[in-house]
Amino acid sequence: MSTQKGIAYYRNSPVGDLIIESEGESITRIGFWKKAYGTESITPVIDQCLAELNEYFTKGRKFFFVQSWLSRN
């Protein structure tokens, strides 16, 4: 059984253009991008992440509840 992977781009954020990637029910990457390198595939967890980021940048959200598996490597 394969795990669903997703990718989305958050364009024109106050800090620059962001890429968001997911695997299964977790966000696995949020980073900066200069050029899109894949077709967007918005999963439910990416949709939630995009909504929370939008609230953070526009309405002052302080906490995030989207599940993530982010590494500092």
SEVEX-467292 format. One record per residue: residue in three letters; residue number from 1; z, y, x of N, C-alpha, C in turn. Coordinates in pm, 1 decimal. Layout:
! residues N
<node 'ala', NUM, <Z, Y, X>, <Z, Y, X>, <Z, Y, X>>
...
This chain:
! residues 73
<node 'met', 1, <0.0, -118.1, 84.2>, <0.0, 0.0, 0.0>, <0.0, 124.7, 88.9>>
<node 'ser', 2, <-94.3, 213.4, 69.0>, <-102.4, 333.3, 151.6>, <-20.2, 446.6, 90.6>>
<node 'thr', 3, <26.8, 533.9, 177.7>, <104.4, 648.8, 136.1>, <10.8, 765.2, 110.4>>
<node 'gln', 4, <32.0, 835.0, 0.2>, <-52.4, 949.0, -34.5>, <-27.9, 1063.5, 64.5>>
<node 'lys', 5, <-136.7, 1115.9, 120.3>, <-128.3, 1228.8, 212.3>, <-192.7, 1349.6, 146.7>>
<node 'gly', 6, <-140.9, 1466.7, 177.9>, <-194.5, 1589.1, 121.1>, <-205.0, 1698.7, 224.4>>
<node 'ile', 7, <-284.6, 1798.8, 191.3>, <-303.2, 1914.6, 278.2>, <-335.4, 2035.2, 190.8>>
<node 'ala', 8, <-279.9, 2148.8, 227.5>, <-308.4, 2273.2, 155.7>, <-295.9, 2390.0, 251.4>>
<node 'tyr', 9, <-356.1, 2500.0, 212.2>, <-353.0, 2621.4, 292.8>, <-288.9, 2733.0, 211.2>>
<node 'tyr', 10, <-190.7, 2801.9, 271.3>, <-127.5, 2917.8, 208.4>, <-186.9, 3039.1, 279.2>>
<node 'arg', 11, <-282.5, 3100.6, 214.3>, <-356.5, 3210.6, 276.3>, <-287.1, 3344.8, 253.7>>
<node 'asn', 12, <-297.7, 3430.3, 353.2>, <-249.6, 3568.8, 344.1>, <-100.3, 3580.8, 316.9>>
<node 'ser', 13, <-20.0, 3490.7, 372.2>, <125.4, 3507.2, 359.9>, <165.6, 3625.6, 448.6>>
<node 'pro', 14, <283.3, 3681.2, 429.1>, <326.8, 3792.9, 513.1>, <335.6, 3759.7, 662.4>>
<node 'val', 15, <344.0, 3630.5, 695.6>, <353.2, 3592.3, 836.9>, <221.8, 3536.0, 889.9>>
<node 'gly', 16, <120.2, 3528.2, 806.2>, <-9.7, 3475.4, 846.9>, <-49.6, 3356.3, 761.3>>
<node 'asp', 17, <-164.5, 3300.7, 792.3>, <-214.8, 3186.3, 717.0>, <-140.8, 3059.3, 759.4>>
<node 'leu', 18, <-96.8, 2980.8, 660.7>, <-18.4, 2860.5, 686.8>, <-92.2, 2736.2, 640.2>>
<node 'ile', 19, <-67.7, 2627.2, 709.4>, <-115.0, 2495.9, 666.8>, <8.0, 2413.6, 630.3>>
<node 'ile', 20, <-3.3, 2338.0, 523.2>, <106.1, 2252.9, 476.5>, <50.5, 2112.5, 461.2>>
<node 'glu', 21, <119.6, 2014.6, 518.4>, <77.3, 1876.0, 506.5>, <191.7, 1792.4, 451.8>>
<node 'ser', 22, <155.8, 1686.2, 380.3>, <257.0, 1597.3, 324.3>, <215.9, 1452.7, 343.3>>
<node 'glu', 23, <316.6, 1368.4, 337.1>, <295.6, 1224.0, 333.7>, <397.5, 1166.9, 237.7>>
<node 'gly', 24, <349.6, 1094.1, 140.1>, <439.2, 1043.1, 37.4>, <500.9, 1158.7, -39.1>>
<node 'glu', 25, <632.4, 1159.3, -47.9>, <703.7, 1263.1, -122.8>, <769.0, 1366.2, -32.5>>
<node 'ser', 26, <722.5, 1378.6, 92.2>, <783.0, 1471.4, 188.3>, <679.8, 1562.1, 252.7>>
<node 'ile', 27, <720.7, 1683.6, 281.3>, <641.3, 1775.7, 362.1>, <658.6, 1732.8, 507.1>>
<node 'thr', 28, <548.8, 1717.0, 579.0>, <555.8, 1672.5, 718.4>, <515.0, 1780.1, 817.6>>
<node 'arg', 29, <453.0, 1887.1, 767.7>, <410.9, 1993.5, 859.0>, <391.3, 2123.5, 783.0>>
<node 'ile', 30, <443.5, 2229.5, 841.2>, <410.9, 2366.1, 800.2>, <384.0, 2440.4, 930.0>>
<node 'gly', 31, <266.9, 2497.7, 942.2>, <231.9, 2566.4, 1065.2>, <127.0, 2672.8, 1040.8>>
<node 'phe', 32, <89.9, 2741.0, 1147.9>, <-12.0, 2844.8, 1140.3>, <-149.1, 2783.5, 1165.1>>
<node 'trp', 33, <-251.9, 2839.3, 1104.3>, <-388.2, 2791.9, 1126.8>, <-483.7, 2909.5, 1129.7>>
<node 'lys', 34, <-589.7, 2891.0, 1205.1>, <-694.2, 2992.8, 1214.0>, <-820.8, 2946.3, 1143.1>>
<node 'lys', 35, <-838.4, 2815.8, 1132.0>, <-958.7, 2761.8, 1071.0>, <-921.2, 2636.2, 991.9>>
<node 'ala', 36, <-964.2, 2631.2, 868.1>, <-937.9, 2512.8, 786.7>, <-1005.5, 2391.9, 849.2>>
<node 'tyr', 37, <-936.5, 2280.0, 852.5>, <-996.7, 2161.0, 911.6>, <-996.3, 2041.7, 817.3>>
<node 'gly', 38, <-982.2, 2066.8, 691.1>, <-988.2, 1958.6, 594.3>, <-993.3, 2013.6, 453.7>>
<node 'thr', 39, <-1041.6, 1932.4, 364.4>, <-1044.9, 1970.2, 224.2>, <-904.2, 1962.0, 167.6>>
<node 'glu', 40, <-867.6, 2060.7, 88.8>, <-734.3, 2059.0, 30.5>, <-717.4, 1937.8, -61.2>>
<node 'ser', 41, <-601.0, 1878.5, -52.9>, <-562.2, 1767.7, -139.0>, <-416.7, 1794.4, -176.3>>
<node 'ile', 42, <-397.4, 1861.1, -287.9>, <-263.6, 1909.0, -324.6>, <-188.7, 1800.4, -399.9>>
<node 'thr', 43, <-82.7, 1752.7, -336.8>, <5.0, 1651.9, -395.5>, <118.1, 1722.9, -470.2>>
<node 'pro', 44, <194.7, 1651.1, -551.0>, <306.3, 1715.5, -620.8>, <406.6, 1783.7, -526.9>>
<node 'val', 45, <435.6, 1721.4, -412.2>, <531.4, 1782.7, -319.2>, <471.7, 1908.6, -255.1>>
<node 'ile', 46, <342.8, 1911.0, -228.2>, <278.8, 2031.7, -175.4>, <278.2, 2140.7, -281.2>>
<node 'asp', 47, <251.9, 2104.8, -404.5>, <254.7, 2201.9, -513.6>, <392.3, 2267.2, -523.6>>
<node 'gln', 48, <497.7, 2186.4, -512.2>, <633.9, 2239.9, -514.4>, <658.8, 2330.2, -393.8>>
<node 'cys', 49, <611.8, 2288.6, -276.9>, <629.3, 2367.6, -155.1>, <558.8, 2502.3, -167.1>>
<node 'leu', 50, <435.9, 2501.7, -218.3>, <362.1, 2626.4, -236.8>, <435.7, 2720.3, -332.3>>
<node 'ala', 51, <490.5, 2665.8, -439.7>, <564.7, 2747.4, -536.4>, <689.5, 2807.0, -471.9>>
<node 'glu', 52, <763.0, 2725.4, -394.6>, <884.5, 2775.0, -329.6>, <852.4, 2877.8, -221.9>>
<node 'leu', 53, <746.2, 2857.3, -145.2>, <705.8, 2956.9, -45.7>, <665.7, 3087.5, -113.0>>
<node 'asn', 54, <592.0, 3078.5, -221.6>, <553.1, 3198.6, -294.3>, <676.6, 3274.5, -343.8>>
<node 'glu', 55, <774.7, 3202.4, -397.2>, <899.3, 3266.6, -441.6>, <974.2, 3327.9, -323.0>>
<node 'tyr', 56, <971.0, 3261.5, -208.0>, <1036.5, 3313.8, -87.9>, <973.2, 3445.9, -45.4>>
<node 'phe', 57, <840.5, 3449.2, -41.2>, <771.0, 3568.4, 5.1>, <768.1, 3681.1, -99.2>>
<node 'thr', 58, <774.2, 3648.9, -227.5>, <759.1, 3753.2, -329.1>, <884.9, 3785.9, -407.7>>
<node 'lys', 59, <978.7, 3691.8, -414.7>, <1096.3, 3713.9, -499.3>, <1229.1, 3695.0, -427.7>>
<node 'gly', 60, <1225.3, 3672.0, -297.0>, <1349.6, 3663.5, -220.6>, <1422.0, 3530.8, -227.8>>
<node 'arg', 61, <1350.6, 3422.0, -256.6>, <1415.3, 3290.2, -258.0>, <1489.9, 3270.0, -126.5>>
<node 'lys', 62, <1610.5, 3213.5, -132.8>, <1691.9, 3192.3, -12.9>, <1698.5, 3045.7, 30.1>>
<node 'phe', 63, <1684.5, 2954.1, -64.1>, <1699.0, 2811.7, -34.9>, <1575.3, 2735.7, -81.8>>
<node 'phe', 64, <1544.9, 2629.2, -10.0>, <1431.3, 2544.8, -44.5>, <1483.0, 2407.4, -84.4>>
<node 'phe', 65, <1422.7, 2351.1, -187.5>, <1464.1, 2221.4, -236.5>, <1356.7, 2114.4, -218.5>>
<node 'val', 66, <1240.1, 2153.9, -172.7>, <1132.9, 2058.8, -148.2>, <1177.4, 1964.1, -36.2>>
<node 'gln', 67, <1147.6, 1835.6, -53.3>, <1185.9, 1736.9, 46.8>, <1095.3, 1749.9, 168.0>>
<node 'ser', 68, <1156.5, 1750.9, 286.3>, <1074.7, 1764.0, 407.2>, <1119.2, 1663.1, 511.8>>
<node 'trp', 69, <1025.9, 1635.1, 597.6>, <1049.5, 1549.4, 713.9>, <980.2, 1621.3, 828.1>>
<node 'leu', 70, <1045.7, 1726.7, 876.7>, <986.1, 1811.4, 980.1>, <1053.0, 1782.6, 1113.6>>
<node 'ser', 71, <974.1, 1779.2, 1215.9>, <1022.4, 1752.1, 1350.7>, <1002.1, 1875.4, 1437.2>>
<node 'arg', 72, <1084.0, 1890.6, 1537.7>, <1069.9, 2003.5, 1629.7>, <989.9, 1964.5, 1753.6>>
<node 'asn', 73, <923.0, 1854.0, 1750.8>, <845.7, 1809.3, 1868.2>, <722.8, 1892.2, 1884.9>>
